[in-house]
Amino acid sequence: MGRSSIDLYSNDIGAPFPEITSFAAYVGGSPTNISVGVARLGLRSALLTGLGEDPVGDFVLRFLEQNHVETAFVVRKPGRRTSAVLLGIEPPDRFPLVFYRDNCADSELTIDDVLAAPLGEVGVFQFAGTNLSREPSRSATLFGAERAREAGARVVLDLEARHVDRFTVARPNPRAQLATLLDDRLGAKLEQLRNRCLYVAGHARVRDLAVLQLHVSSIAEHRRIDLVHRSEH
């Protein structure tokens, strides 16, 4: 459940962003990538996301269908846009990203959208930290995680911490939303998540994951939560 986008990758490997001459079009977003990867491995996967009623949304939907992802729960959001990401490729360690998520459709997922999805039948429910950056997707995601957990599904949160500064535009402090998961000041939000999540994944180089590890250790007696570090790429 969560983010979907058209991803435009630079065709000019090594070129600084201002010197890029062309891009190749792909589909991205953490939950979208995972749903496609699972389908390619021969398992059943479905995606709950929002797309605009625009040609970009048509592009994403066609890609999902071609990769045998169940799209019955992909919701078209009138008046909203399918998000986009532009990526430069400057090996070995520069991969600049530019996100276009103003008025994006996947942030408009609602509890009604969740109720329309068969979360009681899934084995794993995965969502991304971006879902929590704004309403109504935040409340819808927490509701969906609780529903899936009660049905016996494994619930997986991908923090997506590497990108959170680019997503959070509603508050003066760009890390405020991530802090709702990691910071003692707003630790109650982690309390909301602790009984919903079996696994928590995040970027290994994110400094604040050490804080999350402390929270996870303190609640280990209540529920097993594995902190899974992933590599840069």
Order of alpha helices (4+ residues) and beta strands (2+ residues): beta-beta-alpha-beta-alpha-beta-beta-beta-alpha-beta-alpha-beta-alpha-alpha-alpha-beta-alpha-beta
